[in-house]
């Protein structure tokens, strides 16, 4: 009869195989090649455009791994704590990218990534989910109460994000961040938004958790130790790639003829959450529209109520201060996006045409952002 000690290597071998399959046994296997490719291009001092493209693609699978490792970790701590962990760390990849851009002084890129994430999640992700899920179905229903809470929180967040720009315009007659009072207003607004986000978590997980319905629980694929290790490694790699990506923005925008505004609104906003976006569309196709709405609109809420305020507060300790003063086109795009999403969510159902209309509006906004002069 084999001893416990003799079976230990077998268990460790099985655990290593499980981790390997988790990391490389999916769509990530092909895209993870770009991680060493980015390192090679950096060592070879290749052109900024190639480094920019390679690092952008490399971030996508690692951001997806970051999200899945968070989900695995959440399964070990119970439904309530796990849910809190998922909604708090859901946009960790994008936060890391924005942090390194902020540290490098790319304030305009960071601001654009905030508005781009809100627009992208609300219009593109929700729109694609409604379109793909609605194909072959007359309509798809979702929890109207939870959707209403999310869209209301998003409307509040947009109002708060717009106020510093309105203040700057009314008091100083411009939208240039040069006055200390504008920066202070942004910082106090950031603190209020974080408090509102905390209140939403209490609403969702404590006082009104019955509204969320039954949450599907499965056994985790990874051990607690493996999930935590993957989370740390993925976060470290995303941090390194973000620094490389940000460093290549200047030569890449010059080579491609893109403005930093377009890079922030479209490119940065997409690469950090591409895997999560795909998950929302797949959930909708499986007729799990509640999950698709939670991922898309919930991610917009998290960007506005948590990620943007955290970046404002983090900038307090950096040479470059971040304010919530956005340019007029960004403000108009965010307001239009929130208005159409709020209207579509009112009846608690979607169809493919509504989804197509949201995607169409996103494409119009993306084209307009591309043609805005640098």
C-alpha positions in Angstrom: 0.0 0.0 0.0 1.6 3.3 -1.1 2.4 5.7 1.7 1.1 9.3 2.0 4.6 10.5 1.3 4.8 8.6 -2.0 1.5 10.1 -3.2 2.6 13.7 -2.4 4.6 14.0 -5.7 1.7 12.7 -7.7 -0.6 15.3 -6.1 1.9 18.1 -6.8 2.2 16.9 -10.4 -1.5 16.9 -10.9 -1.7 20.4 -9.4 0.9 21.7 -11.8 -0.9 20.2 -14.8 -4.2 21.8 -13.6 -2.5 25.2 -13.4 -0.8 24.7 -16.8 -4.2 23.8 -18.4 -5.8 26.8 -16.7 -3.3 29.2 -18.1 -2.5 27.8 -21.5 -5.5 25.5 -22.3 -7.7 28.2 -23.8 -7.7 31.1 -26.2 -4.9 32.6 -24.1 -2.3 30.1 -25.4 -1.9 31.9 -28.7 -1.9 35.5 -27.4 0.5 34.8 -24.5 3.3 34.4 -27.2 3.2 38.2 -27.4 4.6 38.5 -23.8 8.1 37.1 -24.6 7.8 38.8 -28.0 7.4 42.2 -26.3 10.4 41.5 -24.1 12.4 40.6 -27.2 11.4 43.7 -29.0 12.3 45.8 -26.0 15.7 44.2 -25.7 16.3 44.7 -29.4 15.3 48.4 -29.1 12.8 47.9 -31.9 10.6 50.7 -33.2 8.0 52.2 -30.8 5.2 51.1 -33.0 6.0 47.4 -32.9 6.5 47.6 -29.1 3.2 49.4 -28.7 1.3 46.8 -30.8 3.0 43.8 -29.2 2.5 45.0 -25.6 -1.1 46.0 -26.3 -1.9 42.4 -27.5 0.1 40.9 -24.7 -1.9 42.7 -22.0 -5.2 41.2 -23.3 -4.6 37.5 -22.2 -2.9 38.6 -19.0 -5.8 40.9 -18.0 -8.1 38.0 -18.7 -6.0 35.7 -16.5 -6.1 38.4 -13.8 -9.9 38.3 -13.9 -10.1 34.5 -13.8 -7.6 34.2 -11.0 -9.6 36.7 -9.0 -12.7 34.6 -9.7 -10.9 31.4 -8.6 -9.7 33.2 -5.4 -13.3 34.4 -4.8 -14.6 30.9 -4.9 -12.4 30.0 -1.9 -13.8 32.7 0.4 -17.6 32.3 0.1 -20.3 33.9 -2.0 -20.5 37.2 -0.2 -16.8 37.9 0.2 -16.2 36.4 -3.2 -18.8 38.7 -4.8 -17.2 41.7 -3.1 -13.8 40.6 -4.4 -15.0 40.2 -7.9 -16.7 43.6 -8.1 -13.8 45.4 -6.4 -11.0 43.8 -8.5 -13.0 43.5 -11.7 -11.2 46.3 -13.5 -7.8 45.8 -11.9 -6.1 45.4 -15.3 -7.3 48.7 -16.5 -6.4 50.4 -13.2 -2.8 49.2 -13.5 -2.5 50.5 -17.1 -4.0 53.9 -16.1 -1.7 54.0 -13.1 1.4 53.7 -15.1 0.1 56.2 -17.7 -0.5 58.6 -14.9 2.9 58.0 -13.4 4.5 58.8 -16.8 2.5 62.1 -17.0 0.1 61.1 -19.7 -2.8 62.8 -18.0 -4.8 63.2 -21.2 -4.5 59.4 -21.9 -5.7 58.6 -18.4 -8.7 60.9 -18.6 -9.6 59.6 -22.0 -9.3 56.0 -20.8 -11.8 56.8 -18.0 -14.5 58.1 -20.4 -13.6 55.5 -23.0 -14.2 52.7 -20.5 -17.6 54.1 -19.5 -18.6 54.5 -23.1 -17.2 51.1 -24.2 -18.8 49.1 -21.5 -22.1 50.9 -21.7 -22.5 50.9 -25.5 -20.2 48.4 -27.1 -20.2 45.6 -24.6 -23.9 45.9 -23.6 -24.8 46.5 -27.2 -22.9 43.5 -28.5 -24.4 41.4 -25.7 -27.9 42.5 -26.6 -27.3 42.0 -30.3 -25.7 38.5 -30.1 -28.0 37.3 -27.4 -31.0 38.6 -29.3 -30.3 36.7 -32.5 -32.9 34.0 -32.9 -34.9 35.3 -29.9 -37.7 37.8 -29.8 -36.3 39.4 -26.6 -34.2 38.8 -23.6 -35.3 39.7 -20.1 -33.1 40.7 -17.1 -33.5 41.9 -13.5 -35.0 45.4 -14.0 -34.5 46.4 -10.4 -30.7 45.7 -10.4 -30.3 47.3 -13.8 -32.2 50.4 -12.6 -29.8 50.6 -9.6 -26.8 50.3 -11.8 -28.0 52.9 -14.3 -29.0 55.3 -11.5 -25.5 55.0 -10.0 -24.0 55.5 -13.4 -26.1 58.7 -13.9 -25.0 60.0 -10.5 -21.4 59.2 -11.3 -21.6 61.0 -14.7 -23.1 64.1 -13.0 -20.3 64.1 -10.5 -17.6 63.6 -13.2 -19.1 66.5 -15.2 -19.3 69.0 -12.3 -15.6 69.9 -12.1 -15.6 70.7 -15.9 -18.8 72.8 -15.5 -17.2 74.6 -12.5 -14.0 75.3 -14.4 -16.0 76.6 -17.4 -18.4 78.8 -15.3 -15.8 80.2 -12.9 -12.7 80.5 -15.0 -14.2 80.5 -18.6 -12.1 77.5 -19.9 -11.6 73.8 -19.5 -7.9 74.0 -18.6 -6.8 72.5 -15.3 -4.6 75.2 -13.9 -6.4 76.3 -10.8 -5.9 74.6 -7.5 -9.6 74.9 -6.6 -10.5 72.7 -9.6 -8.1 70.0 -8.5 -9.4 70.2 -4.9 -13.0 69.9 -6.3 -12.0 66.8 -8.2 -10.4 65.2 -5.1 -13.4 65.9 -2.9 -15.7 64.6 -5.7 -13.5 61.4 -5.8 -14.0 60.8 -2.1 -17.8 61.2 -2.4 -17.8 58.8 -5.4 -15.9 56.1 -3.4 -18.4 56.5 -0.6 -21.3 56.0 -3.1 -19.6 52.9 -4.4 -19.3 51.5 -0.9 -23.0 52.2 -0.4 -23.8 50.3 -3.5 -21.8 47.3 -2.2 -23.8 47.4 1.0 -27.0 47.5 -1.0 -26.0 44.6 -3.2 -24.4 42.3 -0.7 -26.1 43.2 2.6 -29.5 45.0 2.6 -30.9 43.8 -0.7 -28.9 40.7 -1.5 -32.1 38.8 -2.2 -32.5 40.8 -5.4 -29.4 39.3 -6.9 -31.0 35.9 -7.1 -29.2 32.6 -6.8 -25.6 32.8 -7.7 -24.2 29.7 -9.4 -21.5 28.2 -7.3 -18.9 25.8 -8.6 -15.9 24.1 -7.2 -12.7 26.1 -7.9 -10.3 24.7 -10.5 -7.3 25.9 -8.6 -6.1 25.7 -5.0 -6.1 28.9 -2.9 -2.4 29.0 -3.1 -2.3 28.6 -6.9 -5.0 31.2 -7.5 -3.2 33.7 -5.3 0.1 33.1 -7.0 -1.4 33.5 -10.5 -3.1 36.7 -9.4 0.2 38.1 -8.2 2.2 37.0 -11.3 -0.5 38.2 -13.7 -0.6 41.6 -11.9 3.2 42.0 -12.0 3.3 41.1 -15.7 0.4 43.5 -16.5 2.3 46.2 -14.6 5.5 45.6 -16.6 3.7 45.5 -19.9 1.7 48.6 -19.0 4.9 50.5 -18.4 6.3 49.3 -21.8 3.0 50.2 -23.5 2.8 53.7 -22.1 6.4 54.3 -23.0 5.6 53.5 -26.7 2.6 55.7 -26.9 4.4 58.8 -28.3 6.1 57.1 -31.2 3.1 54.9 -32.0 0.7 57.8 -32.2 3.1 59.7 -34.5 3.5 56.6 -36.7 -0.2 55.8 -36.9 -1.5 59.3 -37.1 -3.7 58.8 -34.0 -4.3 61.3 -31.2 -3.7 60.5 -27.6 -7.4 61.1 -27.1 -8.2 58.3 -29.5 -5.6 56.0 -27.9 -7.1 56.6 -24.5 -10.8 56.4 -25.4 -10.6 53.4 -27.7 -7.3 51.4 -27.4 -6.5 51.6 -23.7 -10.2 51.3 -22.7 -10.4 48.0 -24.8 -7.2 46.1 -24.0 -7.6 46.0 -20.3 -11.0 44.4 -20.3 -11.2 42.6 -23.6 -11.6 39.2 -22.0 -14.3 40.4 -19.7 -16.1 41.9 -22.7 -16.0 38.6 -24.5 -17.4 36.9 -21.4 -20.4 39.3 -21.3 -21.2 38.5 -24.9 -21.0 34.7 -24.3 -23.3 35.0 -21.3 -25.9 36.8 -23.4 -25.6 34.2 -26.1 -26.4 31.6 -23.5 -29.5 33.6 -22.5 -27.9 34.7 -19.2 -28.7 38.4 -19.8 -28.6 39.2 -16.1 -24.9 38.3 -16.0 -24.2 40.2 -19.3 -25.8 43.3 -17.8 -23.9 42.9 -14.6 -20.6 42.7 -16.4 -21.2 45.5 -18.9 -23.1 48.2 -16.9 -21.5 47.1 -13.6 -18.0 47.6 -15.1 -19.0 51.2 -16.2 -20.2 51.9 -12.7 -17.0 50.6 -11.2 -14.9 52.7 -13.6 -16.8 55.9 -12.7 -17.2 55.3 -9.0 -14.0 53.5 -8.0 -11.3 53.5 -10.7 -11.5 57.2 -11.6 -11.6 58.4 -8.0 -8.7 56.1 -7.0 -6.6 57.5 -9.8 -7.4 61.1 -8.7 -6.4 60.3 -5.2 -3.2 58.4 -6.3 -2.2 61.5 -8.4 -2.0 63.4 -5.1 1.2 61.6 -4.4 2.7 62.1 -7.9 4.2 65.1 -9.7 1.3 65.2 -12.1 -2.2 65.8 -10.6 -5.2 64.3 -12.2 -8.5 66.2 -12.2 -11.9 65.3 -13.4 -12.1 68.0 -16.0 -12.8 66.3 -19.4 -13.0 68.0 -22.8 -16.5 68.9 -24.1 -16.6 66.0 -26.6 -15.8 63.4 -23.9 -18.6 64.9 -21.7 -21.1 64.8 -24.5 -20.2 61.2 -25.5 -20.5 60.0 -21.9 -23.9 61.8 -21.3 -25.3 60.4 -24.6 -24.1 56.9 -23.7 -25.7 56.9 -20.2 -29.0 58.3 -21.5 -29.5 55.6 -24.2 -28.5 52.8 -21.8 -30.8 54.2 -19.1 -33.7 54.2 -21.6 -33.0 50.7 -22.9 -32.8 49.3 -19.4 -36.1 50.7 -18.2 -38.4 47.9 -19.4 -36.0 45.1 -18.3 -35.6 43.5 -21.7 -33.5 43.9 -24.9 -33.6 42.7 -28.5 -31.1 42.5 -31.3 -32.1 45.9 -32.8 -31.5 47.7 -29.6 -28.1 46.1 -29.3 -27.2 47.1 -32.9 -28.3 50.7 -32.2 -25.9 50.9 -29.2 -23.0 49.4 -31.2 -23.8 51.9 -34.0 -23.6 54.9 -31.6 -20.3 53.6 -30.3 -18.9 53.3 -33.8 -20.0 56.9 -34.6 -18.3 58.2 -31.4 -15.2 56.2 -32.2 -14.9 57.7 -35.7 -15.5 61.1 -34.3 -12.7 60.7 -31.7 -10.4 59.5 -34.4 -10.9 62.7 -36.4 -10.5 65.0 -33.5 -7.1 66.8 -34.0 -4.3 65.8 -31.8 
